[in-house]
């Protein structure tokens, strides 16, 4: 049994992700030149359909995507071609515009054909935004992966299980 939650997007989910992507357009800070928009937005749609109590604020905020009772959540998604492994990293990119105002980061993997989204885990900001997990663009990890941007890269195994997120919500 996997520790991940598997979400299977509907055609309406993909349409909503596309709509949001079109509204956003290409950001000047995007190292994928806008190609990651669909991935990010489909991750958001999977999050909001899994955790329905949260209000979407991503169309008005560049520091977080969801709010519930003052808790700010930023959804981070990576486009992949295969199922994630616990040894893979969950990442928060750092740019000169980064403010890191979210309380929690929730990490997703989105299959490149958009037929599956894995909710991989979550972490409080203080557990992710730490010198311990920081890598510079060009650094190489122990598996030979070269980082494409400055940022914080925490192994998925070090994040909290996605199914434990509901207990955080219930405590609020």
C-alpha positions in Angstrom: 0.0 0.0 0.0 1.3 3.4 -1.0 1.6 6.3 1.5 0.5 8.6 -1.4 -3.0 9.7 -2.1 -3.8 9.1 -5.8 -6.2 11.5 -7.4 -7.6 10.8 -10.8 -8.6 14.1 -12.5 -11.8 14.4 -14.4 -12.1 16.2 -17.8 -13.7 19.1 -15.8 -10.6 19.2 -13.5 -8.3 19.4 -16.5 -10.4 22.1 -18.0 -10.3 24.1 -14.8 -6.5 23.8 -14.7 -6.3 24.9 -18.3 -8.6 27.9 -17.6 -6.4 29.0 -14.7 -3.3 28.5 -16.8 -4.7 30.7 -19.5 -5.6 33.5 -17.0 -2.1 33.4 -15.4 -0.1 33.4 -18.7 3.7 33.2 -18.6 5.4 34.6 -15.5 8.8 36.2 -16.0 10.2 34.1 -13.1 9.1 30.8 -14.7 12.1 28.6 -15.5 9.8 26.3 -17.5 8.7 29.4 -19.5 5.0 28.8 -18.6 5.0 25.1 -19.5 4.5 24.2 -15.8 1.3 26.1 -15.4 -1.0 23.1 -16.2 1.0 21.0 -13.8 0.7 23.5 -10.9 -2.9 24.2 -11.5 -3.9 20.5 -11.8 -2.1 20.0 -8.5 -4.2 22.8 -7.0 -7.5 21.3 -8.3 -6.6 17.9 -6.8 -5.8 19.6 -3.5 -9.1 21.5 -3.4 -11.2 18.5 -4.4 -9.4 16.4 -1.6 -9.6 19.1 1.1 -12.9 20.8 0.4 -12.8 23.1 3.5 -10.1 25.3 2.0 -10.8 28.5 0.1 -8.9 29.0 -3.2 -7.0 32.4 -3.1 -4.4 31.6 -5.8 -6.0 34.0 -8.2 -5.3 36.9 -5.8 -2.1 35.7 -4.0 1.4 34.8 -5.2 2.5 33.6 -1.8 -0.1 30.8 -1.1 -3.0 29.1 -2.9 -5.5 28.2 -0.1 -6.7 29.4 3.3 -8.7 27.8 6.0 -9.2 29.5 9.4 -6.0 31.5 8.9 -3.9 28.6 7.8 -2.2 29.4 4.5 -1.2 26.5 2.2 1.0 26.7 -0.9 0.6 23.7 -3.3 3.8 22.7 -5.1 3.6 20.3 -8.0 6.1 18.6 -10.3 5.4 17.1 -13.7 6.5 13.5 -13.9 6.5 10.5 -16.2 6.3 7.8 -13.5 5.0 7.2 -10.0 6.9 9.1 -7.3 9.3 7.4 -4.9 9.9 8.3 -1.3 13.5 9.1 -2.0 12.6 11.8 -4.5 12.6 15.5 -3.5 9.7 17.8 -2.9 10.8 21.4 -3.9 10.1 25.0 -3.2 11.9 27.3 -5.7 13.6 30.4 -4.4 13.6 33.6 -6.5 14.4 37.2 -5.7 10.6 37.6 -5.4 10.0 34.7 -2.9 8.3 35.7 0.3 7.6 32.3 1.8 4.4 33.5 3.6 2.6 30.1 3.5 2.3 28.2 6.8 2.3 24.8 5.0 3.6 23.4 1.8 1.7 20.6 0.2 3.6 18.6 -2.4 2.2 16.9 -5.5 3.4 15.0 -8.5 1.3 15.3 -11.7 1.7 12.7 -14.5 2.7 14.4 -17.7 -0.5 13.2 -19.5 -2.6 14.6 -16.6 -4.4 11.3 -15.9 -3.1 11.0 -12.3 -2.0 13.3 -9.5 -0.1 12.0 -6.4 -0.6 13.9 -3.2 2.9 13.1 -1.7 3.1 14.9 1.6 3.1 18.2 3.4 5.4 20.1 5.8 5.2 23.2 7.9 7.2 26.1 6.5 9.9 25.9 9.2 10.6 22.3 8.2 11.1 23.1 4.5 12.5 26.6 4.4 15.8 25.7 6.1 19.5 25.8 5.2 19.5 22.1 5.6 17.4 21.6 2.4 18.8 24.5 0.3 20.5 23.8 -3.0 21.8 26.2 -5.6 21.0 26.0 -9.3 23.6 23.6 -10.8 24.2 21.6 -7.6 24.1 17.9 -8.1 22.5 15.5 -5.6 23.7 12.0 -4.6 21.8 10.4 -7.4 23.3 12.7 -10.1 20.2 15.0 -10.4 21.3 18.6 -11.3 19.0 21.3 -9.7 17.5 23.6 -12.3 16.9 26.5 -9.8 17.8 27.7 -6.4 15.5 26.3 -3.8 14.6 24.0 -0.9 14.5 20.3 -1.7 13.2 18.0 1.0 13.0 14.3 0.4 9.4 13.2 0.3 10.1 10.6 3.0 10.8 13.6 5.3 7.4 15.2 4.7 4.3 14.3 6.6 1.9 11.8 5.1 -0.8 13.4 3.0 -3.5 11.5 4.9 -2.4 13.2 8.1 -3.3 16.6 6.8 -6.9 16.2 7.8 -5.9 16.0 11.5 -4.2 19.4 11.1 -7.4 20.8 9.8 -9.5 19.3 12.5 -7.3 20.9 15.2 -8.1 24.4 13.9 
